[in-house]
């Protein structure tokens, strides 16, 4: 029913969580306000990037499908 939302949401959550974990590993679990702000910004940016990429991929599929249908109708009319 809402597969279009659940799949990208879970992928974004997992991806963002992994990126923050890698950040913590590299920078030794940065503490304080600056470290927390960096982690939050990294999480939100990663989440947005993955979700947008997924949405654009689906949009491109639909556009290709529509173009194929238009071509087939034009061939049928000629």
GUDRENNU-645876 format. One line per 3 residues: their letters; for each residue z, y, x negated of N, C-alpha, C. Coordinates in Angstrom, 1 decimal. Layout:
residues N
A = Z:Y:X:Z:Y:X:Z:Y:X  ...
END
This chain:
residues 78
XXX = 0.0:-1.2:-0.8:0.0:0.0:0.0:0.0:1.3:-0.9  0.9:1.3:-1.8:0.9:2.5:-2.7:0.7:2.1:-4.2  -0.2:1.1:-4.4:-0.4:0.6:-5.7:-0.9:1.7:-6.6
XXX = -1.7:2.7:-6.1:-2.2:3.8:-6.8:-1.2:4.6:-7.5  0.1:4.6:-6.9:1.2:5.4:-7.4:2.1:4.6:-8.3  2.4:3.3:-7.9:3.4:2.5:-8.6:2.9:2.1:-10.0
XXX = 1.7:1.7:-10.2:1.2:1.3:-11.5:1.3:2.4:-12.5  0.7:3.5:-12.3:0.7:4.6:-13.3:2.2:5.1:-13.5  3.0:5.1:-12.5:4.4:5.6:-12.6:5.2:4.7:-13.6
XXX = 5.0:3.4:-13.4:5.7:2.4:-14.3:5.2:2.5:-15.7  3.9:2.6:-15.8:3.3:2.8:-17.2:3.7:4.0:-17.8  3.8:5.1:-17.1:4.3:6.4:-17.7:5.8:6.3:-18.1
XXX = 6.6:5.7:-17.3:8.0:5.5:-17.6:8.2:4.7:-18.8  7.5:3.6:-18.9:7.7:2.7:-20.1:7.1:3.4:-21.3  6.0:4.1:-21.2:5.4:4.8:-22.4:6.3:5.9:-22.9
XXX = 6.8:6.7:-21.9:7.6:7.8:-22.3:8.9:7.3:-22.9  9.5:6.2:-22.4:10.7:5.7:-23.0:10.5:5.2:-24.4  9.4:4.5:-24.6:9.0:4.0:-26.0:8.9:5.2:-26.9
XXX = 8.2:6.2:-26.5:8.0:7.3:-27.4:9.3:8.0:-27.8  10.2:8.1:-26.8:11.5:8.7:-27.1:12.3:7.8:-28.1  12.2:6.5:-27.9:12.9:5.6:-28.8:12.4:5.7:-30.2
XXX = 11.1:5.8:-30.3:10.4:5.9:-31.7:10.9:7.2:-32.3  10.9:8.3:-31.5:11.4:9.6:-32.0:12.9:9.5:-32.5  13.7:8.8:-31.7:15.1:8.6:-32.1:15.2:7.8:-33.4
XXX = 14.4:6.8:-33.5:14.4:5.9:-34.7:14.0:6.7:-36.0  12.9:7.5:-35.8:12.4:8.3:-37.0:13.4:9.4:-37.4  14.0:10.1:-36.4:14.9:11.2:-36.7:16.3:10.9:-36.6
XXX = 16.7:9.6:-36.6:18.0:9.2:-36.6:18.9:9.6:-35.4  18.3:9.6:-34.2:19.0:10.0:-33.0:19.5:11.4:-33.1  18.6:12.3:-33.2:18.9:13.7:-33.3:19.9:14.1:-32.2
XXX = 21.0:14.8:-32.7:22.1:15.1:-31.8:22.1:16.6:-31.5  22.8:17.0:-30.5:23.0:18.4:-30.2:21.9:18.9:-29.2  22.0:20.2:-28.9:21.2:20.8:-27.9:19.7:20.7:-28.3
XXX = 19.4:21.0:-29.5:18.0:21.0:-30.0:17.4:19.6:-29.9  18.2:18.6:-30.3:17.7:17.2:-30.3:17.5:16.8:-28.9  18.4:17.1:-28.0:18.3:16.7:-26.6:17.1:17.4:-25.9
XXX = 16.9:18.7:-26.3:15.7:19.4:-25.7:14.4:18.8:-26.2  14.4:18.4:-27.5:13.2:17.8:-28.1:12.9:16.5:-27.4  13.9:15.7:-27.1:13.7:14.4:-26.5:13.2:14.6:-25.0
XXX = 13.8:15.5:-24.3:13.4:15.8:-22.9:12.0:16.3:-22.9  11.6:17.2:-23.8:10.3:17.7:-23.8:9.3:16.6:-24.2  9.6:15.8:-25.1:8.8:14.7:-25.5:8.6:13.7:-24.3
XXX = 9.7:13.4:-23.6:9.6:12.5:-22.5:8.7:13.0:-21.4  8.9:14.3:-21.0:8.0:14.9:-20.0:6.6:15.0:-20.4  6.3:15.4:-21.6:5.0:15.5:-22.1:4.3:14.1:-22.1
XXX = 5.0:13.1:-22.6:4.4:11.8:-22.6:4.1:11.3:-21.2  5.1:11.5:-20.3:4.9:11.0:-18.9:3.7:11.7:-18.3  3.6:13.0:-18.5:2.4:13.7:-17.9:1.1:13.3:-18.5
XXX = 1.1:13.1:-19.8:-0.2:12.7:-20.5:-0.6:11.3:-19.9  0.3:10.4:-19.8:-0.1:9.0:-19.4:-0.6:9.1:-17.9  0.2:9.8:-17.1:-0.2:9.9:-15.7:-1.5:10.6:-15.5
XXX = -1.8:11.6:-16.2:-3.0:12.4:-16.1:-4.2:11.5:-16.5  -4.0:10.8:-17.7:-5.1:9.9:-18.2:-5.4:8.9:-17.2  -4.4:8.3:-16.6:-4.6:7.2:-15.6:-5.4:7.8:-14.3
XXX = -5.0:9.0:-13.9:-5.6:9.6:-12.7:-7.1:9.9:-13.0  -7.3:10.4:-14.2:-8.7:10.8:-14.6:-9.6:9.5:-14.7  -9.0:8.5:-15.2:-9.8:7.2:-15.3:-10.2:6.7:-13.9
XXX = -9.2:6.8:-12.9:-9.5:6.4:-11.6:-10.6:7.3:-10.9  -10.4:8.6:-11.2:-11.3:9.6:-10.7:-12.8:9.3:-11.2  -12.9:9.0:-12.5:-14.2:8.7:-13.1:-14.8:7.5:-12.5
XXX = -14.0:6.5:-12.2:-14.5:5.3:-11.6:-15.1:5.6:-10.2  -14.4:6.4:-9.4:-14.9:6.8:-8.1:-16.1:7.6:-8.1  -16.2:8.5:-9.1:-17.4:9.3:-9.2:-18.6:8.4:-9.6
XXX = -18.4:7.5:-10.5:-19.5:6.6:-10.9:-20.0:5.8:-9.7  -19.0:5.3:-8.9:-19.4:4.5:-7.7:-20.1:5.4:-6.7  -19.7:6.6:-6.5:-20.4:7.5:-5.6:-21.8:7.8:-6.1
XXX = -22.0:8.0:-7.4:-23.3:8.2:-7.9:-24.3:7.0:-7.7  -23.7:5.8:-7.9:-24.5:4.6:-7.7:-25.0:4.5:-6.3  -24.1:4.8:-5.3:-24.4:4.8:-3.9:-25.5:5.8:-3.6
XXX = -25.4:7.0:-4.1:-26.4:8.0:-3.9:-27.7:7.6:-4.4  -27.8:7.0:-5.6:-29.0:6.5:-6.2:-29.7:5.4:-5.3  -28.8:4.5:-4.8:-29.4:3.4:-3.9:-29.9:4.0:-2.6
XXX = -29.3:5.0:-2.1:-29.8:5.6:-0.8:-31.1:6.4:-1.1  -31.2:7.0:-2.3:-32.4:7.7:-2.6:-33.6:6.7:-2.8  -33.3:5.6:-3.4:-34.3:4.6:-3.6:-34.8:4.0:-2.3
XXX = -33.8:3.9:-1.4:-34.1:3.3:-0.1:-35.0:4.3:0.7  -34.8:5.6:0.5:-35.5:6.6:1.3:-36.9:6.8:0.7  -37.1:6.5:-0.6:-38.5:6.7:-1.1:-39.4:5.6:-0.8
END
